[in-house]
Amino acid sequence: MREFSASQRAILQLASVQGLTYRQKAALLSLCETSEELFAHLYSYHNEIAEIGDGIFEKIEAVRDRFDPIRLYTYMEKIGAQAVFRGENDFPASFELLEECPEVLFYKGDIGLINEECFAVVGTRAPTRYGRDVTEQFTREISRGGFTIVSGLARGVDAIAHRIALEENRSTIAVIGCGLDVVYPAENKQLYDDIGEKGLILTEYYFGEAALPYHFPERNRLISMLSQGVLVTEAGLKSGTMITVNYALDQGKDVFLVPGNVFSAASKGTNEMLHNPQCMIACSAKDVLSYYKKDVEKQEEEAVQLTASEVMVYGALQDDDKHFEELIAITGLSMGELMATLTKLEVLGVIKRLPGNYYGI
């Protein structure tokens, strides 16, 4: 079991005070020369703490009385969690440049990935078919180009980016906005487990801390800071993704935007940012990789020989996605013949089955 110093134990105590923003934590630590002084002489800082925020003194007082380092060490060991403190070798050097740098990070997985070439892929939680396809294709090629994919483990674009990186047997880092033992959203539990085993899950939030709304902007500053560049595949006007973009621009990071459908609300944020001269347009993953002087791994695709009925179905999907009933009417195939044809085309990777019994290319 790892032994923490007195200063590190005080940092862990402060981290366990839930409901504090990172700015409030930084302000609290600025009151004293060492972190342990905050708890050792708590009452002498009463007035200064009260000025930082209502109720904060009482929260710190409660934590001071109940904090149990032995219990914490045991719990961390049980769930396979570890902690790295600011100034230690494994702490991300880029984070040290942040004005309000976290004093401690909790993680599962390979902390060494923070030293790899990292690139963030972010976007809307509710991508359209276009957004899903773009995210899959760009992430696949960017990860093949040698980047560790960074995202926030949210539903939608984030989850797609992590999943594709894992499918490619490439590394990925999930920076989350809750405690390491909280899976949010719950639907990403399997993805969370896979990343913890094969990649890295990173957070500045203490165990048991819920995914509160203000955590996500705070998390986004770490996503951009960890990455050389940020790719936005699809995002609405009021998307949290735009917060990540603003952090990235403030931090001097490269921002790439995939142009979207001008009639789609899901692309309004991305398209609006195209007017920003600090951002770059990416119409293919090659635009990103060539900027960093990297090459896409070329994989030869095996030719697929289609039957007459398969050609007919494929041709019917050229202009747009179609419902099963529409395909019956267009192709003249029986229900059984069409189902068999669609199943084979899906297995071959020629078409995709979509929600609502729709099919598309």
Secondary structure, DSSP 8 states (H G I E B T S, - for coil): -----HHHHHHHHHHTSTT--HHHHHHHHTTSSSHHHHHHTGGGGHHHHHHH-TTHHHHHHHHHHH--HHHHHHHHHHHT-EEEETTSTTS-GGGGGSTT--SEEEEEE-GGGGGS-EEEEE--SS--HHHHHHHHHHHHHHHHTT-EEEE---TTHHHHHHHHHHHTT--EEEE-SS-TT--SSGGGHHHHHHHHHHSEEEESS-TT----TTHHHHHHHHHHHH-SEEEES---TT-THHHHHHHHHHTT-EEEE----TT-GGGHHHHHHTT-TTEEE-SSHHHHHHHTT--------------HHHHHHHHHTSSS-EEHHHHHHHH---HHHHHHHHHHHHHHTSSEEETTTEEE-
